[in-house]
Amino acid sequence: MLDIGAWDGAFSFECERRGARRVVAADYFVWRNGGDKGFDYAYRALKSRVQKVNVRVEDLTTEKLGAFDLVLFLGVLYHSEDPLCYLRKMRAMCKGKAIIETNRCGRLLPTSDGVLSAGIAGERSHKLLGAEYRLC
């Protein structure tokens, strides 16, 4: 099991508790500036075997970590300036099921050409799967 954006490792540790043979907790966004103290504390307290990997989503590869039957991708996608790249990376790491949870900011608004646009006026906009969206 691969937990992308593991933060404090709650889901990683729960999968380990439920019997997952291999659990990899990956994060960079939170852990890069010492935000991994909660993970480290739980790791020691639980006498865990979860593998901690400090890696950016953009740098995930099957060559480094392998592929996983289950990938958790919770609360990560909306942090990306290139969500499609993040989804491709997540998919490349997954040989089974993926669970994706994300947030959307702004409102969906029709543009003049009938395409739905999400976001706040005046911010950078991008195309995703043929729809325009603006970064929050």
Buried (B, 14 or more C-beta within 10 A) or exposed (E): BBBBBBBBBBBBBEBBEEEBEBBBBBBBBBBEEEBBEEBBEBBEEEEBEBEBBEBEBEEBEEEEBEEBEBBBBBBBBBBBEBBEEBBEBBEEBBBEEBEBEBEEEBEEEEEEEEEEBBBEEEEEBBEEEEEBBBBB
